[in-house]
Amino acid sequence: MRVTALFCAVAVLACAGVRPVRAQSLADIAKQEEERQKKVRQPAKVYTNKDLGTPPTVTAAPPADPAKPADAAAKPAADKPADDKKDAGPAKDQKYWSERKKALDAKLERDRVLADAMQSRINGLTTDFAARSDPAQRAVIERDRQRAVAELDGLTKSIKDDQKALADFDEEARKASVPPGWLR
């Protein structure tokens, strides 16, 4: 009896300290968020390489020869093509890096799926070979199995090459100070 009374007393004291919790409604949360957004300043302009353009190239003019007219000294500089176009490769912006990363990832994934499929084919041919007793059928199955093994070896090498290409790509991106978000 004493244990029951003690238990009831503890339960009453524990419940006395508990107050009901009122959950916020979605409308209250939306109002709070709207007020918060009104207080937040607009972000500053973010400049990218596209905004900056290419810097002008400064070339030193050769010293003017007093025997030649001034037009002749300026003419060689005008005939030279612009040096800023010699590295006319693709623009290495976010699109370039993300598309290249996706292409490398897709090739690696495709090679892995093909390797898994080829391993399943090899397993099936091995089982089929063991189940056959006819030497002619076993010879055909063994020839197909050997081809599949050779193809699996090629796919395994391709997977290693893909992994190396991804590692090289990551290193190139690191050296070029590419933000990690661009590589997703």
C-alpha positions as CSV (number, residue, x, y, z in Angstrom):
1,M,0.0,0.0,0.0
2,R,2.8,2.4,0.8
3,V,4.5,1.8,-2.6
4,T,1.2,2.6,-4.4
5,A,0.7,5.8,-2.4
6,L,4.4,6.8,-3.0
7,F,4.0,6.1,-6.7
8,C,0.8,8.3,-6.9
9,A,2.5,11.1,-5.0
10,V,5.5,11.1,-7.4
11,A,3.1,11.0,-10.4
12,V,1.1,14.0,-9.2
13,L,4.2,16.0,-8.6
14,A,5.6,15.2,-12.0
15,C,2.4,16.1,-13.7
16,A,2.1,19.4,-11.8
17,G,5.3,20.8,-13.4
18,V,4.1,20.0,-17.0
19,R,2.3,22.7,-18.9
20,P,0.5,22.2,-22.2
21,V,2.6,23.2,-25.2
22,R,1.0,25.3,-27.8
23,A,2.2,24.6,-31.4
24,Q,2.7,27.5,-33.7
25,S,0.4,27.7,-36.6
26,L,1.7,27.9,-40.2
27,A,0.2,31.4,-40.5
28,D,2.2,32.6,-37.5
29,I,5.4,31.2,-38.9
30,A,4.7,32.7,-42.3
31,K,4.2,36.2,-40.7
32,Q,7.4,35.9,-38.7
33,E,9.3,34.9,-41.8
34,E,7.8,37.8,-43.7
35,E,8.9,40.3,-41.0
36,R,12.3,38.8,-40.9
37,Q,12.8,39.1,-44.7
38,K,11.7,42.8,-44.5
39,K,14.5,43.4,-42.1
40,V,17.2,41.6,-44.1
41,R,19.1,43.9,-46.5
42,Q,19.3,43.1,-50.1
43,P,22.6,41.3,-50.9
44,A,25.4,43.3,-52.4
45,K,26.1,42.9,-56.1
46,V,28.2,39.9,-56.7
47,Y,30.8,40.4,-59.5
48,T,31.9,37.5,-61.6
49,N,34.6,37.1,-64.3
50,K,32.0,37.8,-66.9
51,D,31.2,41.2,-65.4
52,L,34.9,42.1,-65.4
53,G,35.6,41.3,-69.0
54,T,39.2,40.9,-70.2
55,P,41.8,43.3,-69.1
56,P,43.4,45.5,-71.9
57,T,46.8,44.3,-73.0
58,V,49.6,46.7,-72.8
59,T,52.4,46.3,-75.3
60,A,55.6,48.3,-75.3
61,A,56.1,50.2,-78.5
62,P,59.5,49.9,-80.1
63,P,61.5,53.1,-79.9
64,A,60.9,55.4,-82.8
65,D,63.6,55.6,-85.4
66,P,64.3,59.2,-86.3
67,A,64.8,58.1,-89.9
68,K,61.4,56.6,-90.2
69,P,58.1,58.5,-90.2
70,A,55.8,58.1,-87.1
71,D,53.3,56.0,-89.1
72,A,55.8,53.3,-89.9
73,A,56.6,52.8,-86.2
74,A,53.0,52.4,-85.3
75,K,52.1,50.1,-88.3
76,P,53.8,46.9,-87.1
77,A,51.8,47.0,-83.8
78,A,48.6,47.4,-85.8
79,D,49.4,44.4,-88.1
80,K,49.9,42.0,-85.2
81,P,46.9,39.9,-84.2
82,A,45.6,40.4,-80.6
83,D,47.5,38.2,-78.1
84,D,44.4,38.0,-75.9
85,K,42.8,35.6,-78.4
86,K,45.6,33.0,-78.4
87,D,44.1,31.1,-75.5
88,A,40.7,30.9,-77.2
89,G,39.6,27.7,-75.4
90,P,36.2,27.2,-73.9
91,A,35.3,29.6,-71.1
92,K,36.0,27.9,-67.8
93,D,32.9,29.0,-65.9
94,Q,30.6,27.1,-63.6
95,K,28.8,25.5,-66.6
96,Y,32.1,24.2,-68.0
97,W,33.2,22.6,-64.7
98,S,29.9,21.1,-63.8
99,E,29.2,19.6,-67.2
100,R,32.7,18.1,-67.4
101,K,32.4,16.6,-63.9
102,K,28.9,15.2,-64.8
103,A,30.3,13.7,-68.0
104,L,33.2,12.0,-66.1
105,D,30.8,10.7,-63.4
106,A,28.4,9.4,-66.0
107,K,31.2,7.5,-67.9
108,L,32.4,5.9,-64.7
109,E,28.9,4.9,-63.7
110,R,28.2,3.5,-67.1
111,D,31.4,1.4,-67.0
112,R,30.6,0.1,-63.6
113,V,27.1,-1.0,-64.6
114,L,28.5,-2.7,-67.7
115,A,31.1,-4.5,-65.6
116,D,28.4,-5.7,-63.2
117,A,26.3,-6.9,-66.1
118,M,29.4,-8.7,-67.6
119,Q,30.2,-10.3,-64.3
120,S,26.6,-11.6,-64.1
121,R,26.9,-13.0,-67.6
122,I,30.2,-14.7,-66.7
123,N,28.5,-16.2,-63.6
124,G,25.6,-17.5,-65.7
125,L,27.9,-19.0,-68.4
126,T,30.0,-20.7,-65.6
127,T,26.9,-22.3,-64.2
128,D,25.6,-23.3,-67.6
129,F,29.0,-24.8,-68.4
130,A,29.0,-26.9,-65.3
131,A,25.4,-28.1,-66.0
132,R,26.2,-29.3,-69.6
133,S,27.5,-32.7,-70.3
134,D,27.8,-32.4,-74.1
135,P,31.4,-31.5,-75.1
136,A,30.3,-29.5,-78.1
137,Q,27.9,-27.3,-76.1
138,R,30.5,-27.0,-73.3
139,A,33.1,-25.8,-75.9
140,V,30.7,-23.1,-77.2
141,I,29.9,-21.9,-73.7
142,E,33.5,-21.9,-72.6
143,R,34.4,-19.7,-75.7
144,D,31.6,-17.3,-74.8
145,R,32.8,-17.2,-71.2
146,Q,36.4,-16.5,-72.3
147,R,35.2,-13.6,-74.4
148,A,33.1,-12.2,-71.5
149,V,36.1,-12.5,-69.2
150,A,38.3,-10.6,-71.7
151,E,35.6,-7.9,-72.0
152,L,35.3,-7.7,-68.2
153,D,39.1,-7.1,-68.0
154,G,38.8,-4.3,-70.5
155,L,35.9,-2.7,-68.5
156,T,37.9,-3.1,-65.3
157,K,40.8,-1.2,-66.9
158,S,38.4,1.4,-68.2
159,I,37.0,1.9,-64.7
160,K,40.5,2.5,-63.3
161,D,41.1,5.0,-66.1
162,D,37.8,6.7,-65.3
163,Q,38.8,7.0,-61.6
164,K,42.2,8.4,-62.6
165,A,40.5,10.9,-64.9
166,L,38.2,12.0,-62.1
167,A,41.2,12.4,-59.7
168,D,43.1,14.4,-62.3
169,F,40.0,16.5,-62.9
170,D,39.6,17.2,-59.1
171,E,43.3,18.2,-59.0
172,E,42.9,20.5,-62.0
173,A,39.9,22.1,-60.4
174,R,41.7,22.5,-57.1
175,K,44.7,24.2,-58.9
176,A,42.3,26.5,-60.7
177,S,40.6,27.4,-57.4
178,V,37.2,26.3,-58.6
179,P,34.6,26.6,-55.9
180,P,33.4,23.1,-54.7
181,G,29.8,24.0,-55.5
182,W,30.6,24.2,-59.2
183,L,31.6,20.6,-59.2
184,R,28.2,19.3,-58.4
